Amino acid sequence: MKKWWILWAISIPIFLLSYINSIFLTSKIAYMSQSECKPMFIFTPQDVDYCSDIYPIDLFLISLKTNEVTYLWLLSGFYLVGFIVFLIVRKIWRKGD
C-alpha cells in the first residue's frame, strides 16, 4: 500500500504543473485577434465582441486539441480523486465486516 501513497504524492505536482501548462497557457486565446480565435469556437457564439468572452468549455476543448499535456492533467486528476474514493470505500467496507 505504501507504493500507492508514493505514487499518489508524485501525482500531485504532476497534476499542478500540467494544469498550469494546459489551462493557464491556453487562456492566451483571450489576447488573439478575432479572426484567429473565432474559428476555434465550438459553443461560444460567433457574435461575441472580444475573444476573452470565450466559454470555459471552449477553452477546455481547445486545450485538448492544441495541448497534449491536458490529457496528463486529466489522468492525474482522475487518479488523485479515484485513489481517495477507493480508500474511503475500502475503509467503509472494512468497517462493515
Secondary structure as GFF3:
##gff-version 3
##sequence-region A 1 97
A	DSSP	alpha_helix	2	19	.	.	.	ID=ss1
A	DSSP	pi_helix	20	24	.	.	.	ID=ss2
A	DSSP	three_ten_helix	26	31	.	.	.	ID=ss3
A	DSSP	alpha_helix	34	37	.	.	.	ID=ss4
A	DSSP	three_ten_helix	38	40	.	.	.	ID=ss5
A	DSSP	three_ten_helix	51	53	.	.	.	ID=ss6
A	DSSP	alpha_helix	56	66	.	.	.	ID=ss7
A	DSSP	alpha_helix	69	96	.	.	.	ID=ss8
###
